[in-house]
Amino acid sequence: MFRELHFVNLKETIIELEQACIQTSIRSSRAALEELLDDDFIEIPSTGIPYGKSDALNRIPDEMSPEFTQQDYAITMLASNVVLLTYRATIKKFGKSEMAYSMRSSIWRFNDGHWRMVFHQGTPTPAFDREMGNE
């Protein structure tokens, strides 16, 4: 389903995978999330209470998908098969009018022929100017 390792296009590949994680069609599919999230996956949400892959698979598909934007991507190689992606994001939860702003970090690991997210954290930030076309 998702592109495999191509170092020439590594940044584009990781951004594509990160963007897949916010698509309603992916978020509502346990099978698609299973493919994207590593068995060691952990997320630290704004509550500060971490949760793992099984919690994500039980929670995310039943959620009403928020509206997301992402911008200002940066990628850092942590190891030959591990990358850190950072970016700024906005999230507007379903039925809410206020927008939440954050700095996001995800660690992706290449294993068994696929990139999978191992870690994700969003840290709240003050509002920032949103780039047009990133909706």
C-alpha positions in Angstrom: 0.0 0.0 0.0 2.7 2.5 0.9 6.0 3.3 -0.9 9.1 1.4 0.1 12.5 2.7 0.9 13.9 5.1 -1.7 16.7 7.2 -0.1 16.6 9.7 -3.0 13.0 10.5 -2.1 13.3 9.8 1.6 11.8 13.1 2.8 8.9 12.9 0.4 8.3 9.2 1.4 8.2 10.0 5.1 6.0 13.1 4.6 3.6 11.0 2.4 3.3 8.4 5.2 2.8 11.1 7.8 0.1 12.7 5.7 -1.6 9.3 5.2 -2.0 9.1 9.0 -4.4 12.1 9.0 -6.5 10.9 6.1 -10.0 9.9 7.1 -9.8 6.8 4.9 -6.7 5.6 6.8 -7.8 6.7 10.3 -11.1 4.8 9.9 -9.3 1.6 8.8 -7.8 -0.6 11.5 -6.0 -2.6 8.8 -4.4 0.6 7.3 -3.3 1.8 10.8 -2.0 -1.6 11.6 0.3 -1.3 8.5 1.5 2.2 9.4 2.1 1.8 13.2 5.0 -0.3 14.4 4.4 -2.9 17.1 6.5 -0.7 19.4 4.5 2.4 18.6 3.9 4.9 21.4 2.2 8.3 21.3 2.4 11.0 23.9 -0.7 13.2 23.4 -1.3 16.7 24.9 -2.7 15.0 28.0 0.8 13.7 28.7 -0.6 10.1 29.2 1.2 7.8 26.7 -0.5 5.0 24.8 0.6 2.2 22.5 -0.4 0.6 19.3 -3.3 -1.5 20.7 -4.8 1.6 22.3 -4.5 3.6 19.0 -6.0 0.8 17.0 -9.0 0.6 19.5 -9.5 4.4 19.6 -8.7 6.0 16.3 -11.0 4.1 13.8 -14.0 5.1 15.9 -13.2 8.8 16.2 -14.7 11.5 14.1 -11.6 12.6 12.1 -10.4 16.1 13.0 -9.4 18.7 10.3 -5.5 18.8 10.1 -2.9 20.9 8.4 0.8 20.2 8.4 3.7 22.5 7.3 7.4 23.3 7.7 8.6 19.7 7.6 12.2 18.8 8.6 13.8 15.4 8.6 16.7 14.0 10.5 18.4 10.7 10.1 18.8 9.0 13.5 20.2 5.7 12.2 20.4 4.1 8.8 16.8 2.9 9.1 15.3 5.5 11.5 14.2 9.0 10.8 12.8 11.8 12.8 10.2 14.0 11.1 9.2 17.3 12.7 6.6 19.8 11.5 4.0 22.3 12.7 0.4 21.3 12.6 -3.1 22.6 13.3 -6.0 20.4 14.5 -9.6 21.3 14.6 -11.6 18.6 16.3 -15.0 17.6 15.0 -17.8 19.9 16.2 -15.3 22.4 17.7 -14.6 25.9 16.4 -11.2 26.5 18.0 -8.0 25.5 16.3 -5.2 23.9 18.2 -1.6 24.6 17.1 1.3 22.3 17.8 4.9 21.2 17.0 4.8 17.5 16.0 7.5 14.9 16.0 7.3 11.4 14.6 10.0 8.7 14.5 9.7 6.3 11.5 11.7 3.0 11.3 12.3 0.9 8.2 12.0 -2.8 8.9 10.8 -5.8 6.9 10.6 -3.7 3.7 8.3 -1.0 5.2 8.4 2.3 7.1 6.3 2.3 10.2 5.8 5.0 12.8 7.4 4.1 16.2 6.8 7.3 18.1 4.6 10.4 17.8 4.2 13.5 20.0 2.4 16.8 19.7 3.5 19.7 21.8 1.1 22.6 22.0 2.4 26.0 20.7 1.1 29.5 20.3 -0.8 30.2 17.1 1.3 30.6 13.9 0.6 31.7 10.4 -0.8 28.8 8.4 0.5 28.2 4.9 -2.2 28.2 2.2 -2.7 24.9 0.4 -1.8 22.7 3.4 -5.3 21.8 4.3 
